[in-house]
Amino acid sequence: MELKDRITYNGAELTQVLEAELDKLSTYRYDSKYRTLLGNRLIEKLNRWDSDIRKQKDIPLTIVVCGEFKRGKSSIINALLGEDVVTTNVTTETITLNRISYGAHENLLILRDGRQLRLSDEELTCEKLRGILGELGERPARLELKRPVAILKDINIIDTPGLGDAMEDFTDDVADALRIADAVVYVFSVAYPLSVQEQLFIRTAILPQRYTDLFLLGNFTDMLESADDCERIKDTIRRRIADILPGHEPLLISSLDERNRQLDATVPNEELGKYVSGNFEMFRSALSSLLSDKRESVIPDRIERLITSLITDVSCDLNAIAQGLDMSVSDAQMKADELSAKNDKLIAEQEKAMNRIDTITGACRADSIRWLEEFISRMQKDADSLTDMNGEDIKRYYALFCIDKIHEAITRCNDRFMLSISNELDSIDAELAKDLSLGSYMKTPSLRITMQNKTWTSVDTFSYYSDFFGLSALPFVSPVTGFIAGTARHNKIQNSAPALVKEIQAQYPEIRLSAISGLSKAYSDLSERAKKQVTEYFAQQFSELSELLDETAASARRDEESKQQIRIAVGEINNVLSSIKERFSALGDSAAAV
């Protein structure tokens, strides 16, 4: 081993080195002369970045747990901590951003203006917390949960609200959490592993975060029949993530199994007990290894990441100021006149993007409706074969099978459309695709079917699966699972039920209308959101151009003496930024290896 390969860095000392580099900018932040020369915009940027960067040294390793709603994220956290810290239920329980850290047992609701409200454990349930938030009339910043659990001495865990929760929009909260994540635990359900929308979220929102480790956890594995089923699910996941996470191995676990073992309660699936408990232990060990590996480097890595962003951000302003120093007032006015032409160009680009979104929406809607009509027609035709089944079994199983099967078909259509729109936004700017994946989960229309005065909806289907498998917290399972659990297990019963079949057939026109109108509305909603994002994006582009031009024009209007002082100041700051870059280049590999 060469001598240079034996060099390592102490995390605390490395942090001091990085802060010392940051200190070099303090002169320009505090001296009023530079605010006069360089303007408020640049100085305020330096102040914000300095504050954000220095806060990082007080935050331990941060693990963000995220995923779609009803995937058991909170249950996994409880199983990891060995304590019921966050509440769980069959409904969506996480209605705030929860930060779990070490300390004496305490629950604090942190409001946006710095106020805080102490809560009892009983007030943490979804129902009571919603009542409290309603009385306050505002959304809090987060819920701070402190617990004297050993693992929390070295890590913070952020439990995020579910993506795609129809009741709330937590887009900004989840995005903010990901920005400070040192590791992300993404939770999905083995019933429908990693949908297109989930894949888009991983690709656009998680992977761009540098220095962020990712764990993929498939929950509810105890629902499966055997280890062979588990391996088939894993193969499916590998194929789906081959392009975005090549070689990444998901872990199939059961938070219910793990928590029941801790409580000495009956495990939900004895046959898969060793499989799921072994995988949960692998997850726990991987987290422990991550903590050991990153104990020294996590804060320097985080600071480096932010300083790199600072350099990029501040350099744009410095370049705009520098351009104005070599311009006359008339030159600056010509640039201002050009802004109108640039705005016209942006408007044309925006209109072109809007038209492409409309074209994609129209084509996908037409194809999907045509395909869905054919799909429902085939289901209606297949319903004739139910006359060979027992009437009681038809009443018990067919409604939920029908609803889930059509929901699955709609989901397939939605996935295709979501991917098409995301690709279009990504061609404009990757941040647009990220925003879409964070906040634009497509809703599946509500369906219902009545059999002898008993109306089945998607809620009944969910409740049935919870009862059937003896579980208290399950997501909507796929129609394939529902079919296996219901009709397929009873297809040998030969009693006929023509009256029930006639009743079912009479409802298919309404089912078809509900499914197609719901799908069409979902497409319109996503299209309008995408176009709104495009409009805001181009407006921001123009605003930034305008602000930078204002800085350029302000420099051009200065007298020669002031221009010379500004040149010196810009040169000094650029030298500091170059010095920081060089220092990072020298430290980079060694720091990452700590």
DRENZA-205325 format. One record per residue (C-alpha): x, y, z. Coordinates in steps of 0.1 Angstrom, whole numbers, plus 5000, padded with zeros to 4 digits. Layout:
XYZ;...
END
This chain:
500050005000;501350344990;501950605017;499150835004;496650545006;497250515043;496250865051;492850905067;490951205082;489451275116;485851375110;485751655136;489051805123;487951775087;484751965096;486952245112;488952255079;485752305059;484452565082;487752745081;487352765043;483852905048;485253165073;487153325044;483853455031;482853615064;484653945056;482454005026;479253915045;479854155074;481654455059;478954705047;481354825020;480854495001;477154505005;477254854989;479554734961;478054394954;474354444963;471954284988;471153984967;474653834967;475353915004;472053765015;472853444995;476153425013;474353465047;471753195040;474352945027;476653015057;473752955082;472552635064;476052495062;477052555098;473852395111;474952065097;477651985123;474851965150;472751715131;473751345135;473351085108;469851135093;467850845080;464650935060;461950675057;459650735028;457250565004;453650564993;450950575019;449850255037;453150085031;453950035068;456750295071;455850375107;455650005116;459149945103;460450225124;458850085155;460249735147;463749885142;463550075175;461849785194;459250035207;455950165195;457150525190;454950625161;451350525158;450050275132;446650175120;444750065089;444250435081;446950675071;448550755104;451450985096;449951325091;453051525100;456751495094;458051305125;461651345136;462751085161;465851155181;467551055214;466551215247;464151185276;460651075265;459051385250;456551475222;456751825208;454751975180;456952235163;455052515147;456352715117;457053035137;459152865164;456352795188;455952445202;453252245218;453951955242;451751655236;450951345256;451350995241;447650965239;447451275217;449651115190;446950905175;445851015140;442251105152;443351325181;446251485163;444051585134;441751745159;444651935175;445852055140;442352165131;442052365163;445452525157;444352605121;447852555107;450252285095;453152235118;456752215108;457251875123;456551655153;459651595175;459651255192;462451205217;463050855231;465850705253;466550435227;470250345223;470350345185;469050705185;472250825202;473950825168;471050875143;467951085137;465050915119;462551115099;459250945093;457651105063;453951125054;452850885027;453350984991;450050984972;447851025002;444651174987;443851355020;447051565022;449851705000;453151665018;455351734987;457452005003;457851825036;459151515019;461451714995;462951905025;463551585043;465351425013;467651725011;469151655045;469151275042;472351085047;470450755040;466950685026;464850385035;462250345007;459350115017;457149944991;454549664993;455349324979;451749314967;452549554939;456349604941;457749934928;455150074904;456250314877;455350604899;457550464927;460450404902;460150764890;460350894926;463550694932;465050804900;464151174902;463951254939;466351014957;469250924934;470251294927;471051334964;474851284966;476251084995;472850935002;472650555008;469450384997;467750075012;464749924994;462449745018;459549535006;457049515034;454149275041;456248975029;454348755054;451348775029;453248555004;452948185004;456548055002;460148144998;459748074960;457148344959;459548584976;462248514950;459848574922;458948904937;462648994940;463248894904;460449134894;461949414914;465449354899;464049384864;462149704873;465249884888;467849744864;468250074847;468150304877;469750084904;471849814886;472949544910;470849684939;469349404961;466049474978;465249325012;461749155016;460749195053;457649195075;457449475101;454549285117;456648965120;459549155136;457449345161;455449035171;458748855178;459849135200;456549115219;456648735220;453348725200;452348485173;454048555140;451748605110;453348335087;455448065104;456547915070;458248245061;459348335096;463048265093;463148425058;461648755069;463248775103;466648705087;466148985062;465149225089;468349145108;470249205075;468649545073;469549625109;473149505104;473449715072;472250025091;474849955118;477549915092;476550245076;476650415109;480150285116;481350375081;479850725081;480350815117;483351035109;482551145073;478851215073;479051575085;482051665064;480251505034;477151705041;479052035045;480951965013;477751904994;476252235005;479452434999;479552294964;476052424958;477052754973;479852794949;477552714919;474952954931;477153244940;479253214908;476253304887;475753634905;479453714904;479553644866;476553884861;478254154881;481554104863;479854134829;478454474838;481954604847;482954594811;479754754798;478755104792;475255224802;474155204766;475454844764;473454764795;470354914779;470854704748;470954394771;467754504787;466154544753;467354184745;465454064776;462154114759;463353904730;464453634754;461153644771;459353594738;461653294732;460753144766;457053204760;457453014726;459252724743;456652714770;453852704745;455552424726;455952224758;452252284767;451252164732;453351844736;451751774770;448251814754;449251584726;450651314749;447551344771;445151314742;446951014727;447350834760;443750894771;442450764738;444650454739;443850384776;440150424773;440050194742;442149934760;440149964793;436749934775;438049614759;439349484793;436049554811;434149394782;436249074785;435549074823;431849114817;431948824792;433948604816;431448674843;429148424825;431348144837;430348214873;427248014868;429447704876;430247834911;428447834944;426248144949;427548214984;431148214971;430148444943;428748694968;431748664990;434548684965;433548824931;432849184940;436249234956;437949044927;436149264902;437049594919;440649504924;441049364888;439749684873;441849904897;444849704886;444049774849;443550144856;446850154875;448650004844;447150284823;448150554848;451650424849;452150454812;450750804812;452750914842;455950784826;455150974793;454551304811;457651264833;459851194803;458551514786;459251724817;462651564821;463551684786;462952044798;464552014832;465251724856;463851924885;460451934868;460351554866;461351534903;458551774913;456051564893;457151244910;456951404945;453451554942;451451404913;450351054923;447350964901;444150874918;442250554910;438550624905;436150484931;434250174920;431249994935;429349674929;426049564946;425149204952;421749144969;421649474986;425349454997;427549724982;431249654978;433749934974;437549954974;437250025012;435449695017;438149524997;440849665019;438949565051;438349215037;442049165031;442949285066;440449035081;441348745058;445048755065;444648845101;446649165098;445949515112;447849715086;447849625049;447949825017;445649754988;446849414974;447049344938;444049174920;446248864914;446648824951;442948884956;442048634929;444248364946;442748444980;439248434967;437848284935;440748064926;440647884959;436947794953;436747724916;435947354922;432447434936;429947344909;426647494922;425147734897;423848094905;422348244873;420448514893;423648644907;425348644873;422448844859;422749094887;426449134881;425949174843;423449454849;426049654868;428849644842;427649954822;427850164854;431250014863;432550084828;431250444830;432850504864;436150354854;436550544822;435250884835;437550844865;440550764844;439851054821;439651294851;442951154864;444651224831;443251574830;444351644866;447951524859;448051714826;446952044843;449551994871;452351934846;451352244826;451252444858;454752324866;455952424831;454352774834;456052824868;459352694855;459452934825;458353224848;461153144871;463553134842;462553484831;462653614867;466253484872;467353634838;465753964849;467453964883;470853884868;470454154842;469554404869;472854314886;474754354853;473054694847;473754814882;477454734877;477454914843;476055234858;478855264884;481655524880;485055394871;486455414906;483555204920;483954964891;487554914900;486654844936;483954594925;486554424902;488754374932;485954244954;484754004927;488253884921;488853824958;485653624962;486353414931;489853344945;488253224978;485853004959;488752864938;490752794970;487752614984;487352404953;491052314953;490852214990;487951994983;489751834954;492651744977;490451615005;487651454985;488851094980;490251065015;487251225032;484850995013;486850695025;486650785062;
END
